[in-house]
Amino acid sequence: MRVIKTKAEILARIEMSLDTMRPYLKNDGGNVEVVELTDDMNLKLRLLGNCGTCPQSIFTMKAGIEEAVLKSVPEVKNVEAVNLTEPPNF
């Protein structure tokens, strides 16, 4: 029998996953907050502080935050930052 998790339970697990990343973000003067978890399990986040304006934030998002959430909370289908800074073109 499959156990159906409520949105609140999934959000709590997302927060626990984000808590594993927050010390690293805070060390650089940043943070992350949940904006929305849609009904189709797309997670929208906002990068805060220095993370919201850092040109490297796309790498932090993809290699750190997104990976941690998807690994810890497989119900989430997609993770995106609503204020992601595009990487510089070299």
DSSP file (Angstrom, degrees, kcal/mol; ACC not computed):
  #  RESIDUE AA STRUCTURE BP1 BP2  ACC     N-H-->O    O-->H-N    N-H-->O    O-->H-N    TCO  KAPPA ALPHA  PHI   PSI    X-CA   Y-CA   Z-CA
    1    1 A M              0   0    0      0, 0.0     2,-0.4     0, 0.0     0, 0.0   0.000 360.0 360.0 360.0 132.1    0.0    0.0    0.0
    2    2 A R        -     0   0    0      1,-0.0     2,-0.6     2,-0.0     0, 0.0  -0.667 360.0-137.1 -85.7 132.8    1.4    3.4   -1.0
    3    3 A V        -     0   0    0     -2,-0.4     2,-0.5     1,-0.0    -1,-0.0  -0.794  14.1-144.6 -90.8 124.6    1.4    6.1    1.7
    4    4 A I        -     0   0    0     -2,-0.6     2,-0.3     0, 0.0    -2,-0.0  -0.788  13.2-148.0 -90.9 125.5    0.3    9.5    0.4
    5    5 A K        -     0   0    0     -2,-0.5     2,-0.1     1,-0.1    -2,-0.0  -0.717  13.1-123.8 -93.8 141.8    2.1   12.4    1.9
    6    6 A T     >  -     0   0    0     -2,-0.3     4,-2.2     1,-0.1     5,-0.2  -0.403  24.7-111.8 -77.4 160.7    0.5   15.7    2.5
    7    7 A K  H  > S+     0   0    0      1,-0.2     4,-2.9     2,-0.2     5,-0.2   0.875 119.4  56.0 -59.2 -38.0    1.9   18.9    1.1
    8    8 A A  H  > S+     0   0    0      2,-0.2     4,-2.0     1,-0.2    -1,-0.2   0.896 107.2  48.7 -63.3 -40.0    2.7   20.0    4.6
    9    9 A E  H  > S+     0   0    0      2,-0.2     4,-1.8     1,-0.2    -2,-0.2   0.907 112.6  47.9 -66.2 -41.1    4.8   16.8    5.2
   10   10 A I  H  X S+     0   0    0     -4,-2.2     4,-2.2     1,-0.2    -2,-0.2   0.918 110.8  51.2 -66.0 -43.0    6.6   17.3    1.9
   11   11 A L  H  X S+     0   0    0     -4,-2.9     4,-2.6     1,-0.2    -1,-0.2   0.878 107.5  53.8 -61.4 -37.8    7.3   21.0    2.7
   12   12 A A  H  X S+     0   0    0     -4,-2.0     4,-1.9     1,-0.2    -1,-0.2   0.903 110.0  47.1 -63.3 -40.6    8.7   20.0    6.1
   13   13 A R  H  X S+     0   0    0     -4,-1.8     4,-2.1     2,-0.2    -2,-0.2   0.854 110.0  53.4 -69.4 -34.3   11.1   17.5    4.4
   14   14 A I  H  X S+     0   0    0     -4,-2.2     4,-2.9     2,-0.2     5,-0.2   0.939 108.5  49.7 -62.7 -46.4   12.1   20.2    1.9
   15   15 A E  H  X S+     0   0    0     -4,-2.6     4,-2.2     1,-0.2    -2,-0.2   0.890 109.2  52.0 -60.1 -39.6   12.9   22.6    4.8
   16   16 A M  H  X S+     0   0    0     -4,-1.9     4,-0.7     2,-0.2    -1,-0.2   0.906 111.1  47.8 -63.5 -40.0   15.0   19.8    6.4
   17   17 A S  H >X S+     0   0    0     -4,-2.1     3,-1.0     1,-0.2     4,-0.6   0.925 111.6  49.3 -65.3 -44.8   16.9   19.3    3.2
   18   18 A L  H >X S+     0   0    0     -4,-2.9     4,-1.9     1,-0.3     3,-1.1   0.847 101.6  64.5 -63.0 -33.2   17.4   23.1    2.8
   19   19 A D  H 3< S+     0   0    0     -4,-2.2    -1,-0.3     1,-0.3    -2,-0.2   0.777  95.3  58.8 -61.6 -25.6   18.7   23.2    6.4
   20   20 A T  H << S+     0   0    0     -3,-1.0    -1,-0.3    -4,-0.7     4,-0.2   0.773 112.9  39.1 -72.8 -24.1   21.6   21.0    5.3
   21   21 A M  H XX S+     0   0    0     -3,-1.1     4,-1.8    -4,-0.6     3,-0.8   0.705  96.0  81.5 -94.4 -24.1   22.6   23.7    2.8
   22   22 A R  H 3X S+     0   0    0     -4,-1.9     4,-3.4     1,-0.2     5,-0.3   0.835  83.5  59.1 -59.2 -38.4   21.9   26.8    4.8
   23   23 A P  H 3> S+     0   0    0      0, 0.0     4,-1.6     0, 0.0    -1,-0.2   0.900 109.4  45.7 -58.3 -37.4   25.1   26.9    6.9
   24   24 A Y  H <> S+     0   0    0     -3,-0.8     4,-0.7    -4,-0.2    -2,-0.2   0.897 115.2  46.3 -70.2 -40.8   27.1   27.1    3.6
   25   25 A L  H ><>S+     0   0    0     -4,-1.8     5,-2.8     1,-0.2     3,-0.9   0.926 112.9  49.2 -66.3 -44.8   24.8   29.8    2.2
   26   26 A K  H ><5S+     0   0    0     -4,-3.4     3,-1.8     1,-0.3    -1,-0.2   0.829 101.4  64.1 -65.4 -31.6   24.9   31.8    5.4
   27   27 A N  H 3<5S+     0   0    0     -4,-1.6    -1,-0.3    -5,-0.3    -2,-0.2   0.798 107.9  42.8 -60.7 -28.2   28.7   31.6    5.5
   28   28 A D  T <<5S-     0   0    0     -3,-0.9    -1,-0.3    -4,-0.7    -2,-0.2   0.209 128.4 -97.5-102.3  13.2   28.7   33.6    2.3
   29   29 A G  T < 5S+     0   0    0     -3,-1.8    21,-2.5     1,-0.3    -3,-0.2   0.744  89.5 102.2  81.7  24.2   26.0   36.0    3.5
   30   30 A G  E   < +A   49   0A   0     -5,-2.8     2,-0.3    19,-0.3    -1,-0.3  -0.622  40.9 179.6-127.4-173.8   23.1   34.3    1.8
   31   31 A N  E     -A   48   0A   0     17,-1.2    17,-2.9    -2,-0.2     2,-0.3  -0.943  20.0-125.3-169.9-178.7   20.1   32.0    2.4
   32   32 A V  E     -A   47   0A   0     -2,-0.3     2,-0.3    15,-0.2    15,-0.2  -0.994  17.1-168.4-143.6 145.4   17.2   30.4    0.6
   33   33 A E  E     -A   46   0A   0     13,-2.1    13,-2.6    -2,-0.3     2,-0.4  -0.982  27.6-112.7-135.2 150.2   13.4   30.4    1.1
   34   34 A V  E     +A   45   0A   0     -2,-0.3    11,-0.2    11,-0.2     3,-0.1  -0.669  29.1 176.9 -78.2 127.8   10.6   28.4   -0.2
   35   35 A V  E     -     0   0A   0      9,-3.1     2,-0.3    -2,-0.4    10,-0.2   0.827  64.2 -19.7 -94.0 -46.6    8.3   30.5   -2.4
   36   36 A E  E     -A   44   0A   0      8,-1.7     8,-3.3     2,-0.0     2,-0.5  -0.975  39.0-151.9-163.9 144.9    5.9   27.8   -3.5
   37   37 A L  E     -A   43   0A   0     -2,-0.3     6,-0.2     6,-0.2   -26,-0.1  -0.971  35.0-145.2-116.6 110.5    5.4   24.0   -3.9
   38   38 A T    >   -     0   0    0      4,-2.6     3,-1.9    -2,-0.5    -2,-0.0  -0.205  24.2-105.7 -74.0 166.5    2.9   23.6   -6.8
   39   39 A D  T 3  S+     0   0    0      1,-0.3    -1,-0.1     2,-0.1   -32,-0.0   0.777 122.6  55.4 -62.4 -26.8    0.3   20.9   -7.0
   40   40 A D  T 3  S-     0   0    0      2,-0.1    -1,-0.3    36,-0.0    37,-0.2   0.150 124.3-104.3 -94.6  20.8    2.4   19.2   -9.6
   41   41 A M    <   +     0   0    0     -3,-1.9    36,-2.8     1,-0.2    37,-1.1   0.798  68.9 148.1  66.6  36.1    5.4   19.1   -7.3
   42   42 A N  E     - b   0  78A   0     35,-0.2    -4,-2.6    34,-0.2     2,-0.5  -0.903  37.1-146.4 -96.7 125.4    7.5   21.9   -8.8
   43   43 A L  E     -Ab  37  79A   0     35,-3.3    37,-2.5    -2,-0.6     2,-0.5  -0.811  10.0-163.3 -98.8 126.9    9.4   23.7   -6.1
   44   44 A K  E     -Ab  36  80A   0     -8,-3.3    -9,-3.1    -2,-0.5    -8,-1.7  -0.941  13.3-178.1-110.9 127.5   10.1   27.5   -6.4
   45   45 A L  E     -Ab  34  81A   0     35,-2.9    37,-3.1    -2,-0.5     2,-0.5  -0.818  19.8-143.0-120.9 158.8   12.8   29.0   -4.2
   46   46 A R  E     -A   33   0A   0    -13,-2.6   -13,-2.1    -2,-0.3     2,-0.4  -0.993  15.1-140.5-122.1 126.3   14.1   32.5   -3.7
   47   47 A L  E     -A   32   0A   0     -2,-0.5   -15,-0.2   -15,-0.2     2,-0.2  -0.718  27.1-157.0 -82.6 134.5   17.8   33.0   -3.1
   48   48 A L  E >   -A   31   0A   0    -17,-2.9     3,-1.4    -2,-0.4   -17,-1.2  -0.694  43.3  -5.7-114.8 161.9   18.4   35.6   -0.4
   49   49 A G  E >> S-A   30   0A   0      1,-0.3     3,-1.2    -2,-0.2     4,-0.5  -0.254 130.2  -7.2  61.1-139.5   21.2   38.0    0.6
   50   50 A N  H >> S+     0   0    0    -21,-2.5     4,-1.1     1,-0.3     3,-0.8   0.788 133.2  63.2 -61.0 -28.0   24.4   37.6   -1.3
   51   51 A C  H <4 S+     0   0    0     -3,-1.4    34,-0.3     1,-0.2    -1,-0.3   0.787  95.8  59.7 -68.3 -26.1   23.1   34.5   -3.0
   52   52 A G  H <4 S+     0   0    0     -3,-1.2    -1,-0.2    -4,-0.3    -2,-0.2   0.699 117.8  28.2 -74.7 -19.2   20.4   36.5   -4.7
   53   53 A T  H << S+     0   0    0     -3,-0.8    -2,-0.2    -4,-0.5    -1,-0.2   0.409  90.0 116.0-121.5  -0.5   22.9   38.7   -6.5
   54   54 A C    ><  -     0   0    0     -4,-1.1     3,-1.7     1,-0.1    31,-0.3  -0.530  60.2-142.1 -75.7 132.9   25.9   36.5   -6.9
   55   55 A P  T 3  S+     0   0    0      0, 0.0     3,-0.4     0, 0.0    -1,-0.1   0.685 103.1  56.9 -66.6 -15.9   26.9   35.6  -10.5
   56   56 A Q  T >> S+     0   0    0      1,-0.2     4,-1.6     2,-0.1     3,-1.0   0.367  74.8 103.6 -92.2   4.0   27.8   32.1   -9.3
   57   57 A S  H <> S+     0   0    0     -3,-1.7     4,-2.6     1,-0.3    -1,-0.2   0.786  70.7  62.5 -62.4 -28.1   24.3   31.5   -7.9
   58   58 A I  H 3> S+     0   0    0     27,-0.5     4,-2.5    -3,-0.4    -1,-0.3   0.881 105.6  47.1 -63.7 -35.6   23.3   29.3  -10.8
   59   59 A F  H <> S+     0   0    0     -3,-1.0     4,-2.4     2,-0.2     5,-0.5   0.890 111.2  50.1 -72.5 -39.7   26.0   26.8   -9.8
   60   60 A T  H  X>S+     0   0    0     -4,-1.6     5,-2.0     3,-0.2     4,-1.2   0.910 113.7  47.7 -60.8 -42.1   25.0   27.0   -6.1
   61   61 A M  I  <>S+     0   0    0     -4,-2.6     5,-3.5     3,-0.2     6,-0.4   0.956 119.8  34.8 -64.9 -52.1   21.4   26.3   -7.2
   62   62 A K  I  <>S+     0   0    0     -4,-2.5     5,-0.7     1,-0.2    -2,-0.2   0.938 126.0  35.5 -72.9 -49.0   22.2   23.4   -9.5
   63   63 A A  I  <5S+     0   0    0     -4,-2.4    -1,-0.2    -5,-0.2    -3,-0.2   0.673 133.5  18.0 -84.1 -17.3   25.1   21.6   -7.8
   64   64 A G  I  X5S+     0   0    0     -4,-1.2     4,-2.3    -5,-0.5    -3,-0.2   0.737 126.7  29.9-115.1 -73.4   24.0   22.2   -4.3
   65   65 A I  I  ><S+     0   0    0     -5,-2.0     4,-2.5     2,-0.2     5,-0.2   0.943 122.2  44.4 -63.7 -53.7   20.4   23.1   -3.5
   66   66 A E  I  ><S+     0   0    0     -5,-3.5     4,-2.6    -6,-0.2     5,-0.3   0.924 115.1  49.0 -60.2 -45.7   18.6   21.4   -6.3
   67   67 A E  H  ><S+     0   0    0     -5,-0.7     4,-1.9    -6,-0.4    -1,-0.2   0.910 111.9  48.9 -60.6 -43.5   20.7   18.2   -5.9
   68   68 A A  H  X S+     0   0    0     -4,-2.3     4,-2.1     2,-0.2    -1,-0.2   0.914 113.8  45.7 -64.2 -43.6   20.1   18.1   -2.2
   69   69 A V  H  X S+     0   0    0     -4,-2.5     4,-3.0     2,-0.2     7,-0.2   0.946 113.2  48.0 -66.9 -48.1   16.3   18.6   -2.5
   70   70 A L  H  < S+     0   0    0     -4,-2.6    -1,-0.2     1,-0.2    -2,-0.2   0.851 114.3  47.7 -63.7 -33.7   15.8   16.1   -5.3
   71   71 A K  H  < S+     0   0    0     -4,-1.9    -1,-0.2    -5,-0.3    -2,-0.2   0.901 119.9  37.3 -71.5 -41.3   17.8   13.5   -3.4
   72   72 A S  H  < S+     0   0    0     -4,-2.1    -2,-0.2     1,-0.2    -3,-0.2   0.783 126.4  34.4 -82.5 -28.8   16.0   14.0   -0.1
   73   73 A V    ><  +     0   0    0     -4,-3.0     3,-1.9    -5,-0.2    -1,-0.2  -0.719  62.5 176.6-131.0  80.3   12.5   14.6   -1.4
   74   74 A P  T 3  S+     0   0    0      0, 0.0    -1,-0.1     0, 0.0    -4,-0.1   0.650  74.2  74.2 -65.0 -13.7   11.9   12.5   -4.5
   75   75 A E  T 3  S+     0   0    0    -65,-0.0     2,-0.3     2,-0.0    -5,-0.1   0.800  77.8  90.8 -65.3 -27.5    8.3   13.6   -4.7
   76   76 A V    <   -     0   0    0     -3,-1.9   -34,-0.2    -7,-0.2     3,-0.1  -0.555  57.2-172.9 -72.9 128.6    9.6   17.0   -6.0
   77   77 A K        +     0   0    0    -36,-2.8     2,-0.3    -2,-0.3   -35,-0.2   0.775  65.3  11.0 -92.8 -31.4    9.8   16.9   -9.8
   78   78 A N  E     -b   42   0A   0    -37,-1.1   -35,-3.3     2,-0.0     2,-0.4  -0.997  57.0-156.7-152.3 144.6   11.6   20.2  -10.4
   79   79 A V  E     +b   43   0A   0     -2,-0.3     2,-0.3   -37,-0.2   -35,-0.2  -0.993  21.2 167.5-125.8 128.9   13.5   22.9   -8.5
   80   80 A E  E     -b   44   0A   0    -37,-2.5   -35,-2.9    -2,-0.4     2,-0.5  -0.994  30.9-132.9-141.0 149.1   13.8   26.5   -9.7
   81   81 A A  E >   -b   45   0A   0     -2,-0.3     3,-0.9   -37,-0.2   -35,-0.2  -0.869  10.8-151.4 -98.4 131.4   14.9   29.8   -8.3
   82   82 A V  T 3  S+     0   0    0    -37,-3.1   -36,-0.2    -2,-0.5    -1,-0.1   0.658  96.5  35.7 -76.5 -14.9   12.6   32.6   -9.1
   83   83 A N  T 3  S+     0   0    0    -38,-0.4    -1,-0.2     2,-0.1     2,-0.1  -0.095  81.4 159.6-128.9  36.0   15.4   35.2   -8.9
   84   84 A L    <   -     0   0    0     -3,-0.9     2,-0.4     1,-0.1   -32,-0.1  -0.378  36.4-133.3 -67.6 133.5   18.3   33.3  -10.3
   85   85 A T        -     0   0    0    -31,-0.3   -27,-0.5   -34,-0.3    -1,-0.1  -0.742  24.1-121.7 -84.9 129.4   21.3   35.3  -11.6
   86   86 A E        -     0   0    0     -2,-0.4   -29,-0.1     1,-0.1     3,-0.1  -0.431  31.8-104.5 -70.0 145.5   22.5   34.1  -15.0
   87   87 A P        -     0   0    0      0, 0.0   -31,-0.1     0, 0.0    -1,-0.1  -0.337  41.4 -98.3 -69.1 153.1   26.1   33.1  -15.2
   88   88 A P        -     0   0    0      0, 0.0     2,-0.6     0, 0.0    -3,-0.0  -0.378  31.4-121.6 -69.5 150.2   28.6   35.5  -16.8
   89   89 A N              0   0    0      1,-0.1    -3,-0.0    -3,-0.1     0, 0.0  -0.843 360.0 360.0 -91.5 119.5   29.6   34.8  -20.5
   90   90 A F              0   0    0     -2,-0.6    -1,-0.1     0, 0.0     0, 0.0   0.410 360.0 360.0-102.7 360.0   33.3   34.4  -20.7
